[in-house]
Amino acid sequence: MKSRCMKILAAIFSRLLFAVHGLFMVLLTVLFTQDDYYWILLCGIFLLFIEMIVTLKITKNGEWKWFSPVVFLYLCTIIPSIFVMEFTNLQVRMNVTNETDTECTESFSKEFSKLVQGMEELTILVLIIGRWLMPRGKMNRDQLAQLLLMYLALGADILDILELMKEPSVKTNETVTVVGLCLFSWAILQFTLVLTQSLSYSSPDAEVYGQLRSSSAVKNCVMSICCTTEVWSVMIAVGMQDGPFLIYRLYLVTREGVFNDSMMFFISKNILSVIIQVYRVVVFLGNQQRRRKKLKQSMNLE
């Protein structure tokens, strides 16, 4: 009973955190655009508490295993707000047309940019703290710690993409801004996924043995390996962040002439991440293949 109450409190506090930040983001969007239409973005916040009731009613651990609908609903409010505010900021930068208005407009643009940047950075912190407060589901404490550390690493790289859009040589380039915002949205969706479940509670040899006992599993051996959590986590890391980010940064350096102090670091980081992730898959598949051969030999001896 005590454990159940703790899960309910954790669910309430985490959603309140998401709701408060989401409300402020929508409020800023409405104020800076002077368009009441954007209040509709609060629908995602209202749905958070409906989702909480459904989640607590259906799941035993207060959280889904692989996918986090609460984070998804929160991002459904945050991502459009960031899109709108960044486009508003872009329009302000592009509308500096005469010398009399230049100083005033640039001053407003800088203040607005700082405010938007602060809210974007706060988004990453809210995601990390919110995940910490949420019920752990089937994760143990070690898995949760791994997930939070992974979020910290993801957040720094994602925020740098938003900063690249504001470099002097591309700050009025609409295409660069659109692509950057799309990459930001695509990458931040990783926070809806929980891939620390790769730490299995059963031994790998036992799983492989069970697969080999089935003739259909033997025929689909390659497919069963490629659909494991380890392989999926690598595909998501490369496909949702490091791969697209590397291409985007290389384009900005080679075609737009964008280069700052952190550019080489993040380009090197993306390249190393892709190489290490591929190496991780190769090692994993090699270990799985050796286990299968070993177990086949032991089964033949039986």
C-alpha positions in Angstrom: 0.0 0.0 0.0 2.8 2.4 0.9 4.6 1.6 -2.4 1.4 2.2 -4.3 1.0 5.6 -2.6 4.6 6.6 -3.4 4.0 5.7 -7.1 0.9 7.9 -7.2 2.7 10.8 -5.6 5.7 10.4 -8.0 3.3 10.4 -10.9 1.5 13.5 -9.7 4.6 15.5 -9.0 6.3 14.7 -12.3 3.3 15.7 -14.3 2.9 18.9 -12.3 6.4 19.7 -13.2 5.8 19.1 -16.9 2.4 21.0 -16.7 3.9 24.1 -15.1 6.8 24.4 -17.6 4.4 23.7 -20.5 2.1 26.4 -19.3 4.9 28.9 -19.2 6.0 28.0 -22.7 2.6 28.4 -24.1 2.1 31.7 -22.3 5.3 33.1 -23.7 4.3 31.9 -27.2 1.0 33.7 -26.9 2.6 36.9 -25.5 5.2 37.2 -28.2 3.0 36.3 -31.1 -0.1 38.2 -29.8 -2.1 35.2 -31.1 -4.6 33.6 -28.8 -4.8 30.6 -31.2 -1.7 29.1 -29.6 -3.6 28.4 -26.3 -4.7 25.2 -28.1 -1.3 23.8 -27.3 -2.5 23.5 -23.7 -4.4 20.4 -24.8 -1.3 18.3 -24.3 -1.0 19.6 -20.7 -4.6 18.7 -19.9 -4.1 15.2 -21.4 -1.2 14.6 -19.0 -3.5 14.0 -16.0 -5.9 11.8 -18.1 -2.9 9.8 -19.1 -1.8 9.5 -15.5 -5.2 8.0 -14.5 -5.1 5.5 -17.3 -1.4 4.6 -16.7 -1.9 4.1 -12.9 -5.1 2.1 -13.6 -3.6 -0.3 -16.2 0.0 -0.7 -15.3 1.2 -2.3 -12.0 4.4 -0.2 -11.8 2.9 3.2 -12.7 4.9 3.4 -15.9 5.0 1.8 -19.3 8.0 -0.4 -20.2 9.4 1.0 -23.5 7.5 4.2 -24.2 6.6 7.2 -22.0 3.3 8.7 -23.1 3.6 11.5 -20.4 6.9 12.7 -22.0 5.3 12.5 -25.5 2.3 14.6 -24.4 4.6 17.1 -22.8 6.7 17.4 -25.9 3.6 17.8 -28.0 3.2 21.1 -26.2 6.9 22.1 -26.0 8.0 21.4 -29.5 5.4 23.6 -31.3 6.0 26.4 -28.8 9.8 26.3 -29.5 9.1 26.2 -33.3 6.8 29.3 -33.1 9.1 31.3 -30.8 12.2 30.5 -32.9 10.4 31.6 -36.1 9.2 34.7 -34.4 12.8 35.4 -33.5 13.9 34.7 -37.0 11.3 37.2 -38.4 12.5 39.8 -36.0 16.1 39.4 -37.2 15.0 39.5 -40.9 12.9 42.6 -40.4 15.8 44.9 -39.5 15.5 47.1 -42.6 16.5 50.6 -41.8 19.1 52.3 -39.6 16.6 54.1 -37.3 15.0 50.9 -36.2 18.1 48.7 -36.3 19.4 49.3 -32.8 16.0 49.0 -31.1 15.1 45.9 -33.1 18.4 44.2 -32.4 18.1 44.9 -28.7 14.7 43.3 -28.6 15.9 40.3 -30.7 18.8 39.7 -28.2 16.6 39.9 -25.2 14.0 37.7 -26.8 16.7 35.2 -27.9 18.1 35.0 -24.4 14.6 34.3 -23.0 13.9 31.6 -25.5 17.3 30.1 -25.0 16.7 29.9 -21.3 13.3 28.2 -21.8 14.9 25.7 -24.2 17.7 24.9 -21.7 15.1 24.5 -19.0 13.2 22.0 -21.2 16.1 19.6 -21.0 16.4 20.0 -17.2 12.7 19.5 -16.8 12.9 16.3 -18.9 15.7 15.0 -16.7 14.2 15.9 -13.4 10.7 14.8 -14.5 12.1 11.4 -15.5 13.8 11.2 -12.1 10.5 11.9 -10.3 8.4 9.6 -12.4 7.7 6.0 -11.2 10.6 3.8 -12.3 8.3 1.1 -13.8 10.3 -2.1 -14.2 13.6 -0.3 -14.2 15.9 -0.7 -11.2 17.8 2.2 -9.7 21.0 1.4 -11.7 19.0 1.5 -15.0 17.4 4.8 -14.0 20.8 6.3 -13.2 22.0 5.1 -16.7 19.0 6.7 -18.3 19.5 10.0 -16.6 23.1 10.2 -17.5 22.2 9.4 -21.1 19.7 12.3 -21.0 22.4 14.7 -19.8 24.7 13.7 -22.7 21.9 14.0 -25.2 20.8 17.4 -23.9 24.1 19.2 -24.5 24.3 18.0 -28.1 20.7 18.9 -28.8 20.9 22.4 -27.4 24.0 23.1 -29.4 22.0 22.5 -32.6 19.6 25.3 -31.6 22.6 27.6 -31.0 24.0 26.9 -34.4 20.9 28.4 -36.0 21.8 31.8 -34.5 25.3 32.0 -35.8 25.9 35.4 -37.6 26.3 33.9 -41.1 23.1 31.9 -40.9 20.9 33.7 -38.4 18.6 35.0 -41.2 18.7 31.8 -43.2 15.2 30.3 -43.1 16.2 26.9 -44.5 19.0 26.4 -41.9 16.5 27.4 -39.2 13.8 25.0 -40.4 16.2 22.1 -40.7 17.7 22.8 -37.3 14.3 22.9 -35.7 13.3 19.6 -37.4 16.5 17.9 -36.2 15.9 19.3 -32.7 12.4 17.9 -32.7 13.4 14.5 -34.1 16.3 14.1 -31.6 14.3 15.2 -28.5 11.7 12.5 -29.2 14.3 10.1 -27.9 13.2 11.1 -24.4 10.0 9.3 -25.0 11.8 6.0 -25.3 13.2 3.8 -22.5 16.0 1.6 -23.8 17.7 0.7 -20.5 15.6 -2.4 -20.5 18.5 -4.0 -22.3 19.7 -5.3 -19.0 17.9 -8.5 -19.0 16.8 -10.3 -15.9 17.5 -13.7 -17.5 20.9 -14.9 -18.7 21.7 -14.4 -22.4 22.6 -18.1 -22.8 19.2 -19.1 -21.5 17.5 -16.9 -24.0 19.5 -18.2 -26.9 18.9 -21.8 -25.8 15.2 -21.1 -25.7 15.4 -19.7 -29.3 17.4 -22.6 -30.5 14.8 -25.1 -29.1 12.3 -23.7 -31.6 12.8 -24.6 -35.3 11.1 -21.4 -36.5 13.5 -19.4 -34.3 16.5 -21.1 -35.9 15.2 -20.1 -39.3 14.8 -16.5 -38.2 18.0 -16.4 -36.3 19.3 -13.3 -37.9 16.0 -11.4 -37.4 15.9 -12.4 -33.8 19.3 -11.0 -33.2 18.8 -7.7 -35.1 15.5 -7.0 -33.2 17.2 -7.0 -29.8 17.2 -4.0 -27.6 20.9 -3.4 -27.9 20.7 -3.2 -31.7 17.6 -1.0 -31.5 19.3 1.4 -29.1 22.2 1.8 -31.5 19.9 2.4 -34.5 18.0 5.1 -32.5 21.2 6.8 -31.3 22.7 6.9 -34.8 19.4 7.6 -36.7 17.8 10.1 -34.4 20.9 12.1 -33.3 24.5 11.5 -34.1 24.0 10.7 -37.8 21.7 13.7 -38.7 23.6 16.0 -36.4 26.9 15.1 -38.1 25.5 15.8 -41.6 24.0 19.1 -40.4 27.2 20.3 -38.8 29.3 19.3 -41.8 27.0 21.2 -44.1 27.2 24.3 -42.0 31.0 24.2 -41.9 31.5 23.4 -45.6 28.7 25.3 -47.3 27.7 28.1 -44.9 31.1 28.8 -43.4 29.9 28.4 -39.8 32.6 27.6 -37.4 32.8 28.3 -33.6 34.8 27.0 -30.7 32.6 24.0 -30.0 32.0 23.0 -33.6 35.0 20.7 -34.0 34.3 19.1 -30.6 30.8 18.2 -31.5 31.7 17.0 -35.0 34.4 14.8 -33.5 31.9 13.6 -30.8 29.3 12.7 -33.5 31.9 10.8 -35.6 33.2 8.9 -32.6 29.7 8.1 -31.4 28.8 6.6 -34.8 32.0 4.5 -34.9 31.6 3.3 -31.3 27.9 2.4 -31.8 28.7 0.4 -34.9 31.6 -1.3 -33.0 29.1 -2.1 -30.2 26.7 -3.8 -32.7 29.6 -5.8 -34.2 30.8 -7.0 -30.8 27.2 -7.8 -29.7 26.4 -9.8 -32.8 29.8 -11.6 -32.6 29.1 -12.6 -28.9 25.6 -13.8 -29.9 26.9 -15.9 -32.7 29.5 -17.5 -30.5 26.8 -18.3 -27.9 24.7 -19.9 -30.5 27.5 -22.1 -31.8 28.4 -23.2 -28.3 24.8 -24.0 -27.4 24.3 -25.9 -30.7 27.3 -28.0 -29.9 26.0 -28.8 -26.4 22.6 -29.7 -27.8 24.1 -32.0 -30.4 26.0 -33.8 -27.6 22.7 -34.4 -25.8 
